[in-house]
Amino acid sequence: MTSAVCQHIAELGPDPTPSTLDGCEDCLAQDTGWVHLRLCLACGKVGCCDSSPEKHASRHAAGSGHPVIRSFEPGENWRWCFVDQTSA
């Protein structure tokens, strides 16, 4: 049995440079908090997860059309495609 990976994840190159190492870029600007961090694999924007009040990573994906994020938490390396609603 094989596991299919969506085309968006399959075509990823190296991870981009994160926009910041200090936390969610938008939460820092708004002085709000986050639960977990995500990295946009198209542009490197660091945003907060959907468990966070502002859901900046999802908002960024919807507004920019950048489909894939990865966890930006220490020790985690999973990826998520918003278009295909799948992880790898």
Contact map, one row per residue, 1 for C-alpha under 8 A:
1110000000000000000000000000000000000000000000000000000000000000000000000000000000000000
1111000000000000000000000000000000000000000000000000000000000000000000000000000000000000
1111100000000000000000000000000000000000000000000000000000000000000000000000000000000000
0111110000000000000000000000000000000000000000000000000000000000000000000000000000000000
0011111011000000000000000000000000000000000000000000000000000000000000000000000000000111
0001111111000000000000000000000000000000000000000000000000000000000000000000000010010100
0000111111100000000000000000000000000000000000000000000000000000000000000000000000000000
0000011111110000000000000000000000000000000000000000000000000000001100000000000010000000
0000111111110000000000000000000000000000000000000000000000000000000100000000001110000001
0000111111110000000000000000000000000000000000000000000000000000000000000000000000000000
0000001111111000000000000000000000000000000000000000000000000000000000000000000000000000
0000000111111100000000000000000000000000100000000000000000000000000000000000000000000000
0000000000111110000000000000000000000000000000000000000000000000000000000000000000000000
0000000000011111000000000000000000000000000000000000000000000000000000000000000000000000
0000000000001111100000000000000000000000100100000000000000000000000000000000000000000000
0000000000000111110000000000000000000000111100000000000000000000000000000000000000000000
0000000000000011111000000000000000000000001100000000000000000000000000000000000000000000
0000000000000001111110000000000000000010000111000000000000000000000000000000000000000000
0000000000000000111110001000000000000000000111000000000000000000000000000000000000000000
0000000000000000011111111000000000000000000011000000000000000000000000000000000000000000
0000000000000000011111100000000000000000000000000000000000000000000000000000000000000000
0000000000000000000111111000000000000000000000000000000000000000000000000000000000000000
0000000000000000000111111011000000001000000001100000000000000000000000000000000000000000
0000000000000000000101111111000001001000000001110000000100000000000000000000000000000000
0000000000000000001101111111100000000000000011100000000000000000000000000000000000000000
0000000000000000000000011111110000000000000000100000000100000000000000000000000000000000
0000000000000000000000111111111111000000000000110000010100000000000000000000000000000000
0000000000000000000000111111111110000000000000000000000000000000000000000000000000000000
0000000000000000000000001111111100000000000000000000000000000000000000000000000000000000
0000000000000000000000000111111100000000000000000000000000000000000000000000000000000000
0000000000000000000000000011111110000000000000000000000000000000000000000000000000000000
0000000000000000000000000011111111000000000000000000000000000000000000000000000000000000
0000000000000000000000000011001111100000000000000001100000000000000000000000000000000000
0000000000000000000000010010000111111000000000011011110000000000000000000000000000000000
0000000000000000000000000000000011111000000000011011000000000000000000000000000000000000
0000000000000000000000000000000001111100000000011011000000000000000000011000000000000000
0000000000000000000000110000000001111110000001111000000000000000000000111000000000000000
0000000000000000000000000000000000011111000001111000000010000000000011111000000000000000
0000000000000000010000000000000000001111100111100000000010000000000011110000000000000000
0000000000000000000000000000000000000111111111100000000010001000010111000000000000000000
0000000000010011000000000000000000000011111100000000000000000000010111000000000000000000
0000000000000001000000000000000000000001111100000000000000000000011100000000000000000000
0000000000000001100000000000000000000001111110000000000000000000010000000000000000000000
0000000000000011111000000000000000000011111111000000000000000000000000000000000000000000
0000000000000000011100001000000000000011001111100000000000000000000000000000000000000000
0000000000000000011100111000000000001111000111110000000010000000000000010000000000000000
0000000000000000000000111110000000001111000011111000001110010000000000000000000000000000
0000000000000000000000010010000001111100000001111101011110000000000000000000000000000000
0000000000000000000000000000000001111100000000111111001111000000000000000000000000000000
0000000000000000000000000000000000000000000000011111111111000000000000000000000000000000
0000000000000000000000000000000001110000000000001111101000000000000000000000000000000000
0000000000000000000000000000000011110000000000011111111000000000000000000000000000000000
0000000000000000000000000000000011000000000000000111111000000000000000000000000000000000
0000000000000000000000000010000001000000000000010101111100000000000000000000000000000000
0000000000000000000000000000000000000000000000111111111111100000000000000000000000000000
0000000000000000000000010110000000000000000000111100011111110000000000000000000000000000
0000000000000000000000000000000000000111000001111100001111111000000010000000000000000000
0000000000000000000000000000000000000000000000001100001111111100000000000000000001000000
0000000000000000000000000000000000000000000000000000001111111110000000000000000000000000
0000000000000000000000000000000000000000000000100000000111111111110000000000000000000000
0000000000000000000000000000000000000001000000000000000011111111111100000000000001000000
0000000000000000000000000000000000000000000000000000000001111111110000000000000000000000
0000000000000000000000000000000000000000000000000000000000111111100000000000000000000000
0000000000000000000000000000000000000000000000000000000000011111110000000000000000000000
0000000000000000000000000000000000000000000000000000000000011111111000000000000000000000
0000000000000000000000000000000000000001111000000000000000011101111100000000000000000000
0000000100000000000000000000000000000000010000000000000000001000111110000000000011100000
0000000110000000000000000000000000000001110000000000000000001000011111000000001111000000
0000000000000000000000000000000000000111100000000000000010000000001111100000001110000000
0000000000000000000000000000000000000111100000000000000000000000000111110000111100000000
0000000000000000000000000000000000001110000000000000000000000000000011111001111000000000
0000000000000000000000000000000000011110000001000000000000000000000001111101100000000000
0000000000000000000000000000000000011100000000000000000000000000000000111111000000000000
0000000000000000000000000000000000000000000000000000000000000000000000011111000000000000
0000000000000000000000000000000000000000000000000000000000000000000000001111100000000000
0000000000000000000000000000000000000000000000000000000000000000000000111111110000000000
0000000000000000000000000000000000000000000000000000000000000000000001110011111000000000
0000000000000000000000000000000000000000000000000000000000000000000001100001111100000011
0000000010000000000000000000000000000000000000000000000000000000000111100000111110000011
0000000010000000000000000000000000000000000000000000000000000000000111000000011111001111
0000010110000000000000000000000000000000000000000000000000000000001110000000001111111110
0000000000000000000000000000000000000000000000000000000001001000001100000000000111111100
0000000000000000000000000000000000000000000000000000000000000000001000000000000011111000
0000010000000000000000000000000000000000000000000000000000000000000000000000000011111100
0000000000000000000000000000000000000000000000000000000000000000000000000000000111111110
0000110000000000000000000000000000000000000000000000000000000000000000000000000111011111
0000100000000000000000000000000000000000000000000000000000000000000000000000011110001111
0000100010000000000000000000000000000000000000000000000000000000000000000000011100000111
